[in-house]
């Protein structure tokens, strides 16, 4: 009887871990998609801080919480460091992996690794 209970408990814990991982992955994908949207909007001359973009950002922050804001800021900081290294003539893992023809989207894809 106790063996069965222990197995059920372990199954429940494993299911919770997998569900949490899937949720975090979905949240990360939403943030990544938003970053790519901002890049696309910028390329296409779409109004900055449009009601639609701000609503999407608010929805993500409501869904994910302050971690979303922190994560997006961390990504921006990483990209600034990459830019600084490039300006100073240092190679980075991004420049090595993507080469000189890298575009903003491919850099976001590489920098924003999903869990």
Buried (B, 14 or more C-beta within 10 A) or exposed (E): EEEEEEEEEEEEEEEEEEEEEEEBEEBBEBBBBBBBBBBEBEEEEEEEEEEEBEEBBEEBBEEBEEEBBEBBEEBEEBBEEBEEBEEEEEEBEBBEEBEEEBEBEBBBBBBBEEE
